Amino acid sequence: MAELIPGLPEEIAFECLMRLHYTTHRVASQVCKRWRLILQSKDFYYQRKQGGFTHKAACLIQAVLGQTGSNQTKSAGPLKYGVSIFDSVSGSWDRIDPVPVYPDGLPLFCKVTSSEGKLVLLGGWDPVKYEPLSQVFVYEFTTRQWKRGKEMPENRSFFAAGELNGQIIISGGHDENKNALKTAWVYDVTQDEWAELPQMSQERDECEGVVIGSEFWVVSGYRTDNQGGFEGSAESIEVGASKWNRVDDAWKVTQEQCPRSSLGVGKDGHLFSWAESVSEVKVGTCGVQLGERTFLSGSGYEGGPHGFFLVNGQNGKWEKLEVADEFCGFVQSASNTCATCSEHEQFLAGFLLLLKKTLGFPKLSVKS
């Protein structure tokens, strides 16, 4: 068998591959068949995660701003959305290639979450017909390609979604007739199969999903006969449980505010709204938990500039992010994904030099 990296022991060569940033995997897979098999294997992701070579990155459904002649970015006409990735450790931004079926913009109000190192895009509205979709698309970071997943069993919009124990749970929202739903399903990305979960105690349209410990929570929402009347209750479930647990007065937010995208979870497990906690992002608020810190975006007032921040806890230190124009668009919704590598720039520079010398790829670059 050929050496993994000429001149290096196998275990050291494998450690080098483990530390590659996800953005290099597609290029690295072209080095040789053995590299491709390793990088695209399920075990490789698990070993990277177990070895501490991954961390949470923010995955954003973000408005794509168009270029003008003056090199300034602005939106023209209806907003079009794409998937952006922000790596809080390296401070880098990346935009994922469009879903082939939707080259000119994602379905409106689609949901994004992750499982087993893959991104999963769910539902939304057809960008032309404005009809709810049941489509599922799965993005593989290793190949940097999208593939079709098995469609959701029901058409639904504005539902709660999240990942728990490697599986994706969806619940609530409304159907094509604007009827609020209380049904729930779980999706196994590896098997590409859906299984029905117990129904919640009530319908919950425009609810928000969040994982707290070993439970998936569906927060607030409203019933069909009470449009816009967001409730204070929430429901939670563990994978494999036979029923949901209802928690009254879990969403104690004034003016019956919608929890979508603005939901935060305190250290003691209490739920709060980032829109009410922080004036800088009280309009168009979107937050996503990244370990000890939270990525936040929003405006201080209607029509104001869009800001991006990293926050340590609900009342901790704020860091304002300097963001390139192309990534300054409105963030509709967000999730986190465990697909990046916590490598160091010095290591990558040395590894790049090794690749150039031993494998003859003078143009190969590795992002830090």
C-alpha positions as CSV (number, residue, x, y, z in Angstrom):
1,M,0.0,0.0,0.0
2,A,1.3,3.5,-0.9
3,E,2.3,5.8,1.9
4,L,-0.4,8.2,3.0
5,I,2.1,11.0,2.9
6,P,5.6,10.1,1.5
7,G,8.3,10.2,4.1
8,L,6.0,10.3,7.1
9,P,4.8,7.6,9.5
10,E,1.2,6.6,8.9
11,E,0.0,7.9,12.3
12,I,1.6,11.4,11.7
13,A,0.2,11.5,8.2
14,F,-3.3,10.8,9.4
15,E,-2.9,13.5,12.1
16,C,-2.1,15.9,9.3
17,L,-5.3,15.0,7.4
18,M,-7.3,15.3,10.6
19,R,-6.3,18.9,11.0
20,L,-7.3,20.0,7.5
21,H,-10.0,22.8,7.4
22,Y,-13.2,21.6,5.8
23,T,-12.8,24.1,2.9
24,T,-9.7,22.1,1.7
25,H,-11.4,18.6,1.7
26,R,-12.6,18.8,-1.9
27,V,-9.2,19.6,-3.2
28,A,-7.4,17.2,-0.8
29,S,-9.8,14.4,-2.0
30,Q,-8.2,14.7,-5.5
31,V,-4.7,14.0,-4.3
32,C,-5.2,10.2,-4.5
33,K,-7.8,7.5,-4.1
34,R,-6.7,6.7,-0.6
35,W,-7.0,10.3,0.6
36,R,-10.5,10.4,-1.0
37,L,-11.7,7.3,0.7
38,I,-10.4,8.6,4.1
39,L,-11.8,12.1,3.8
40,Q,-15.2,11.0,2.6
41,S,-15.6,8.2,5.2
42,K,-18.0,8.5,8.1
43,D,-15.4,7.4,10.6
44,F,-13.1,10.3,9.6
45,Y,-15.7,12.8,10.8
46,Y,-16.2,10.9,14.1
47,Q,-12.4,10.7,14.7
48,R,-11.9,14.4,14.1
49,K,-14.8,15.2,16.4
50,Q,-13.5,12.8,19.1
51,G,-10.0,14.2,18.8
52,G,-11.1,17.7,19.4
53,F,-10.4,18.9,15.8
54,T,-13.9,20.3,15.2
55,H,-15.8,23.2,16.8
56,K,-19.1,24.9,16.2
57,A,-19.5,27.3,13.3
58,A,-22.5,29.5,12.5
59,C,-24.6,28.4,9.5
60,L,-26.7,31.3,8.3
61,I,-29.6,31.7,5.8
62,Q,-28.4,35.1,4.6
63,A,-29.5,37.6,2.0
64,V,-27.0,37.6,-0.9
65,L,-26.1,41.2,-1.8
66,G,-25.4,42.0,-5.4
67,Q,-22.4,44.0,-6.7
68,T,-22.9,47.5,-8.1
69,G,-20.6,49.4,-10.4
70,S,-19.2,51.4,-7.4
71,N,-18.0,48.1,-5.7
72,Q,-20.6,48.6,-3.0
73,T,-23.1,46.0,-2.1
74,K,-26.9,46.5,-1.9
75,S,-30.0,44.5,-2.6
76,A,-32.0,45.1,-5.7
77,G,-35.6,43.8,-5.8
78,P,-36.7,40.9,-3.7
79,L,-34.0,39.5,-1.4
80,K,-32.3,36.2,-2.5
81,Y,-30.9,34.0,0.1
82,G,-27.8,31.7,0.3
83,V,-26.0,29.7,3.0
84,S,-23.1,31.5,4.7
85,I,-20.7,29.9,7.2
86,F,-19.0,31.9,9.9
87,D,-16.1,30.3,11.7
88,S,-15.8,32.1,15.1
89,V,-12.3,30.6,15.8
90,S,-10.5,31.7,12.7
91,G,-12.9,34.6,12.0
92,S,-13.4,33.4,8.4
93,W,-16.5,33.6,6.3
94,D,-17.5,31.3,3.5
95,R,-20.5,30.9,1.2
96,I,-21.7,27.5,0.2
97,D,-22.5,26.8,-3.5
98,P,-26.2,27.2,-4.3
99,V,-28.5,24.2,-4.2
100,P,-28.6,23.1,-7.9
101,V,-32.4,23.1,-8.0
102,Y,-32.4,26.8,-6.8
103,P,-29.4,28.5,-8.4
104,D,-30.9,32.0,-8.0
105,G,-31.8,31.8,-4.3
106,L,-33.0,29.4,-1.6
107,P,-36.7,28.7,-0.9
108,L,-38.0,31.5,1.3
109,F,-38.2,30.8,5.0
110,C,-36.4,27.5,4.7
111,K,-34.9,25.9,7.8
112,V,-31.2,24.9,8.1
113,T,-29.7,22.6,10.7
114,S,-26.9,20.0,10.8
115,S,-26.3,16.3,11.6
116,E,-23.2,14.1,11.5
117,G,-21.1,17.0,10.1
118,K,-23.6,17.6,7.2
119,L,-26.0,20.6,6.6
120,V,-29.6,19.8,6.1
121,L,-31.9,22.3,4.4
122,L,-35.7,21.8,5.0
123,G,-38.9,23.1,3.4
124,G,-39.6,26.8,2.9
125,W,-41.6,28.5,0.2
126,D,-41.2,28.1,-3.5
127,P,-39.4,31.4,-4.5
128,V,-41.8,31.9,-7.5
129,K,-45.1,30.3,-6.5
130,Y,-44.9,31.1,-2.7
131,E,-46.2,27.6,-1.9
132,P,-44.8,25.5,1.0
133,L,-42.3,22.8,0.1
134,S,-41.5,19.4,1.6
135,Q,-38.0,19.2,-0.1
136,V,-34.9,18.2,1.8
137,F,-31.3,18.9,0.7
138,V,-28.2,17.6,2.4
139,Y,-24.8,19.3,2.0
140,E,-21.6,17.2,2.4
141,F,-18.7,19.3,3.5
142,T,-16.1,16.8,2.3
143,T,-17.3,16.9,-1.3
144,R,-18.8,20.4,-1.0
145,Q,-21.9,19.1,-2.9
146,W,-25.6,19.0,-2.3
147,K,-27.8,15.9,-2.7
148,R,-31.5,15.4,-2.4
149,G,-32.8,13.8,0.8
150,K,-36.1,12.1,1.4
151,E,-38.9,14.7,1.5
152,M,-40.6,15.7,4.7
153,P,-43.8,13.6,5.2
154,E,-45.9,16.8,5.3
155,N,-45.7,20.2,3.7
156,R,-45.1,22.7,6.4
157,S,-43.8,26.2,7.0
158,F,-42.5,28.1,10.0
159,F,-41.8,25.0,12.0
160,A,-39.3,24.2,14.7
161,A,-36.2,22.2,13.8
162,G,-33.1,21.1,15.5
163,E,-30.6,18.2,15.9
164,L,-30.5,15.9,18.8
165,N,-28.2,12.8,19.1
166,G,-27.4,12.9,15.4
167,Q,-31.1,13.1,14.3
168,I,-33.1,16.0,13.1
169,I,-36.5,16.8,14.7
170,I,-39.2,19.0,13.1
171,S,-42.4,20.0,14.8
172,G,-45.2,22.5,14.6
173,G,-45.5,25.2,11.9
174,H,-48.5,25.3,9.5
175,D,-49.6,23.5,6.4
176,E,-50.4,24.8,2.9
177,N,-53.9,25.9,4.2
178,K,-52.3,27.9,7.0
179,N,-53.6,25.5,9.6
180,A,-51.2,25.3,12.6
181,L,-49.7,21.8,13.3
182,K,-48.9,19.8,16.3
183,T,-47.3,16.8,14.5
184,A,-43.6,16.0,14.8
185,W,-41.1,13.9,12.9
186,V,-37.5,12.8,13.2
187,Y,-35.1,12.4,10.3
188,D,-32.1,10.1,10.2
189,V,-29.7,11.7,7.8
190,T,-27.5,8.6,7.5
191,Q,-30.4,6.3,6.7
192,D,-32.4,9.0,4.8
193,E,-35.6,8.0,6.6
194,W,-38.3,9.8,8.5
195,A,-40.2,8.4,11.5
196,E,-43.2,9.9,13.2
197,L,-43.0,11.2,16.8
198,P,-45.8,11.7,19.3
199,Q,-47.9,14.8,18.7
200,M,-47.5,17.9,20.9
201,S,-50.3,18.9,23.2
202,Q,-51.3,21.7,21.0
203,E,-50.8,23.4,17.6
204,R,-47.8,25.7,17.4
205,D,-47.3,27.9,14.4
206,E,-44.2,30.1,14.1
207,C,-42.6,28.3,17.0
208,E,-38.8,27.9,17.6
209,G,-36.8,24.8,18.3
210,V,-33.8,24.5,20.6
211,V,-31.8,21.7,22.2
212,I,-31.3,22.0,25.9
213,G,-29.3,19.1,27.4
214,S,-30.8,15.8,26.2
215,E,-34.1,17.4,25.2
216,F,-35.5,19.1,22.1
217,W,-37.7,22.1,23.0
218,V,-40.5,23.7,20.9
219,V,-41.0,27.2,22.3
220,S,-44.2,29.3,22.0
221,G,-46.1,29.6,18.7
222,Y,-49.8,30.1,18.2
223,R,-52.9,28.2,17.4
224,T,-54.9,28.3,14.1
225,D,-57.7,30.3,15.8
226,N,-55.4,32.7,17.5
227,Q,-53.2,34.1,14.7
228,G,-50.2,36.0,16.0
229,G,-51.1,35.3,19.6
230,F,-47.8,33.8,20.8
231,E,-48.1,31.7,23.9
232,G,-45.8,31.5,26.8
233,S,-45.8,27.7,27.0
234,A,-43.2,25.3,25.5
235,E,-42.9,21.5,25.1
236,S,-39.9,19.2,25.2
237,I,-39.1,15.6,24.3
238,E,-36.2,13.2,24.4
239,V,-35.4,10.9,21.4
240,G,-37.3,7.7,22.0
241,A,-39.8,9.2,24.5
242,S,-43.5,8.4,24.2
243,K,-44.8,11.9,24.9
244,W,-43.9,15.6,25.1
245,N,-43.5,17.4,28.4
246,R,-45.4,20.7,28.6
247,V,-43.8,23.7,30.4
248,D,-46.1,26.7,31.1
249,D,-44.7,30.2,31.3
250,A,-41.4,29.1,29.7
251,W,-41.4,32.1,27.2
252,K,-41.8,35.1,29.5
253,V,-41.5,37.8,26.8
254,T,-43.5,41.0,26.7
255,Q,-45.9,41.8,23.8
256,E,-46.2,38.1,23.0
257,Q,-43.1,38.3,20.8
258,C,-42.3,35.6,18.2
259,P,-39.4,33.5,19.3
260,R,-38.1,32.6,15.9
261,S,-34.3,33.3,15.6
262,S,-34.3,35.5,18.7
263,L,-34.5,32.7,21.3
264,G,-31.7,32.5,23.8
265,V,-31.0,30.1,26.6
266,G,-29.4,31.3,29.9
267,K,-26.9,29.3,32.0
268,D,-29.7,28.2,34.3
269,G,-31.8,27.0,31.3
270,H,-34.2,29.9,31.3
271,L,-35.4,31.1,28.0
272,F,-35.1,34.8,26.9
273,S,-35.2,37.0,23.8
274,W,-32.0,38.5,22.5
275,A,-34.2,41.2,20.9
276,E,-35.3,42.4,24.3
277,S,-32.0,41.9,26.0
278,V,-29.7,43.9,23.7
279,S,-30.7,47.2,22.0
280,E,-28.1,46.8,19.2
281,V,-30.0,43.9,17.7
282,K,-33.6,44.5,18.7
283,V,-34.8,44.5,15.0
284,G,-34.3,41.5,12.7
285,T,-32.6,39.6,15.5
286,C,-30.9,36.3,14.9
287,G,-28.7,34.3,17.3
288,V,-26.9,31.0,17.3
289,Q,-25.0,29.3,20.1
290,L,-21.3,28.6,19.4
291,G,-20.1,26.9,22.6
292,E,-19.5,29.5,25.2
293,R,-20.3,32.4,22.9
294,T,-23.3,33.4,20.8
295,F,-23.2,34.8,17.3
296,L,-25.8,37.6,17.0
297,S,-27.0,39.8,14.1
298,G,-29.6,42.5,13.8
299,S,-30.2,46.2,13.7
300,G,-30.7,48.8,16.5
301,Y,-33.8,50.3,14.7
302,E,-36.0,49.7,11.7
303,G,-34.0,50.3,8.6
304,G,-30.8,50.6,10.5
305,P,-27.4,49.1,9.5
306,H,-27.0,45.4,10.1
307,G,-24.5,44.5,12.8
308,F,-22.7,41.3,13.7
309,F,-21.4,40.4,17.2
310,L,-20.0,37.6,19.3
311,V,-21.3,37.6,22.9
312,N,-20.1,35.8,26.0
313,G,-23.4,34.8,27.7
314,Q,-26.5,36.8,28.1
315,N,-24.8,39.7,30.0
316,G,-21.1,39.1,29.0
317,K,-18.6,40.8,26.9
318,W,-19.5,41.9,23.4
319,E,-17.2,41.8,20.3
320,K,-18.3,43.7,17.2
321,L,-17.3,41.8,14.0
322,E,-15.8,43.5,11.0
323,V,-17.6,41.8,8.1
324,A,-16.9,42.0,4.4
325,D,-19.6,43.7,2.3
326,E,-20.7,40.4,0.7
327,F,-21.6,39.0,4.1
328,C,-23.4,42.0,5.5
329,G,-26.9,40.8,4.3
330,F,-29.9,40.3,6.6
331,V,-29.8,36.9,8.4
332,Q,-33.2,35.2,8.2
333,S,-32.4,32.2,10.4
334,A,-29.3,30.3,11.6
335,S,-28.1,27.1,13.1
336,N,-24.7,25.7,14.1
337,T,-22.7,23.0,12.6
338,C,-19.7,21.0,13.7
339,A,-17.7,20.9,10.5
340,T,-14.6,23.0,10.9
341,C,-11.2,22.1,12.2
342,S,-9.5,23.9,15.1
343,E,-6.1,23.9,13.4
344,H,-3.3,26.5,13.9
345,E,-2.0,28.7,11.1
346,Q,1.6,27.7,11.7
347,F,0.7,24.0,11.3
348,L,-1.2,24.6,8.1
349,A,1.7,26.6,6.6
350,G,4.1,23.7,7.3
351,F,1.6,21.2,6.0
352,L,1.1,23.3,2.8
353,L,4.9,23.3,2.3
354,L,5.0,19.6,2.8
355,L,2.3,19.1,0.1
356,K,4.2,21.3,-2.3
357,K,7.5,19.4,-1.8
358,T,6.2,15.8,-1.7
359,L,3.1,15.8,-3.9
360,G,3.8,18.5,-6.5
361,F,0.8,20.8,-5.9
362,P,2.3,24.3,-6.2
363,K,-1.1,26.0,-6.4
364,L,-2.7,24.1,-3.6
365,S,-3.8,26.4,-0.7
366,V,-5.1,25.7,2.7
367,K,-7.3,28.1,4.6
368,S,-6.8,28.8,8.2
